Amino acid sequence: MATDKEIDQFQADLLKSVKQMKAGQAARVTKVEVSPVAHARKLSGLSQSQFGDLMGVSVRTLQEWEQGRRQPTGAAQTLLRVVTMHPEVLRELHKA
């Protein structure tokens, strides 16, 4: 069983942590790099299914690209560059 001293220390540490959180002082910051493919899709505002359909690939292939397990090649790379520079183009194609 915990001693009174251990309980007091735990409470003090917990209170300190709560004060840090309220002050916006995170103990750790985690940054996740977004793949260029996921970034392009996000710019387009389309779901994975919609984006994959317009790119001519399956959702599974798109997921592989977004997660970095596979890389798009050839025309897909070019189209992704176009989408990144002009996301409205893919949105317009989706509406058509």
Buried (B, 14 or more C-beta within 10 A) or exposed (E): EEEEEEEEEEEEEEEEEEEEEEEEEEEEEEEEEEEBBBBBBEBBEBEBEBBBBBBEBEBEBBBBBBEEEBEBEEEBEEBBEEBBEEBEBBBEBBEE
